[in-house]
Amino acid sequence: MKKVILTIVFTLAILVGLMAAFSSAVSADNGPDWISGFGNGAVFTMTNVVTGNAVIMFSRDSHGVLTYVGSFLTGGDGGLRSGPPDPLMSSGSLMLTQDGKWLLAVNAGSSTVSVFQVKNNSLTLTDQESSGGSFPVSLTISGNEVFVLNGGTPNPNISGFNLSNNGKITAINNSTITLPSTSAIYTQVGFDNSGKWLAVSDLSDNSILTYAVNSGVPSGLKTLSSSGPAPFAFLFDARNNLISVQAGNSAVSSYSISDSGVLTPIVEAFNPTSSTACWIVEDQTDDLFTTNPGTANISSYQDLSNSGNVGWLNASAASGIATIDEGITNNGDFLYALGVKTASVNSAGNVYAFKISGNGSLKMVGPFSAPGLTNSSQGLAAW
């Protein structure tokens, strides 16, 4: 009888332990092992200072409130491709790996890329290497492969790297590809969900480029004229459709990608207002959000069942703030956007937090400031 009781007690102890571990994982938003040191998550942005770039880090609580943690030098310099409020003219200048353990940042002014380990309550610089070209403006990551878009003229390119498990990046042989136009403004590089295709947006030539990627080496360039003028930022939805926002007419366009990397237009959804949209993110319920600094608002769209059939939800899901780079937390609850100063609104020096509602509306949690954030800052990553 004693043996039976001891067995039951032992079994119950194991179950309690497993339940506690599960509860802990759930409370941490199923995040990486550093998450407990940051509450429920973290938000990162970049000063882009031309005489010493740095990453600004905030911790996030369960209500979306941010607390300033610190500023961490990248070892490189920021840069100005144009004047504020969009100094790098790009999307994806600051990027977390899929597991949230490594943060990569471009140093446009010194043509380097920095790697930080995200751990405990801090960032640790683990590497800084040449970007493989001049004036890097955008990053993308798939597994341990990293690609950088170097926007410097007259030889803009994309260049590939392997990221090691100790935070070092090593250039991949034959991965650097010079982009077709020597004078074009290329704004983003991005992997599709499979990691087999790279896309590059060409703002000035109104086109989207795709390359096949095999063992880190791009090839087989294909070019598609964008559905509308000045494609800027893009993403791939859950069904691997490419969703692009067009700065030229503030529309959101979608494309399917074939097994051979060919993009085929699906739909072009026009915002009912003149919103000057440039940046785009998608949450876990198929809602899309574009930041529109020129009209000081954020608009929402719906990607119906991740089919690429995009239609607008709310022309002004949030208003009265001018923002650029944005990010959504892994649990899909909160959207964060980097504030800037425009002719009509001064939102510079702040990161804006919003609770995402199911109908595509946004409820402001609050602006959160940090020393070092200016109208020349750029880049945002959220967990």
Secondary structure, DSSP 4 states (H G I P E B T S, - for coil): -HHHHHHHHHHHHHHHHHHHHHHHHHHTTT--TTGGGGBTEEEEEE---TTS-EEEEEEE-TTS-EEEEEEEE-SS----SSSTT-SS--S-SEEE-TTSSEEEEEETTTTEEEEEEEETTEEEEEEEEE-SSSSEEEEEEETTEEEEEE--SS--EEEEEEEPTTS-EEEPTT--EE-S-SS--EEEEEE-TTSSEEEEEETTTTEEEEEEEETTEEEEEEEEE-SSS-EEEEEE-TT--EEEEETTTTEEEEEEE-TT--EEEEEEEE-SS-----EEEE-TTSEEEEEEGGGTEEEEEEEGGGSS-EEEEEEEEEES--EEEEEE-TTS-EEEEEE-B-SS-B-TTEEEEEEEPTTS-EEEEEEEE-TT--TT-EEEEE-
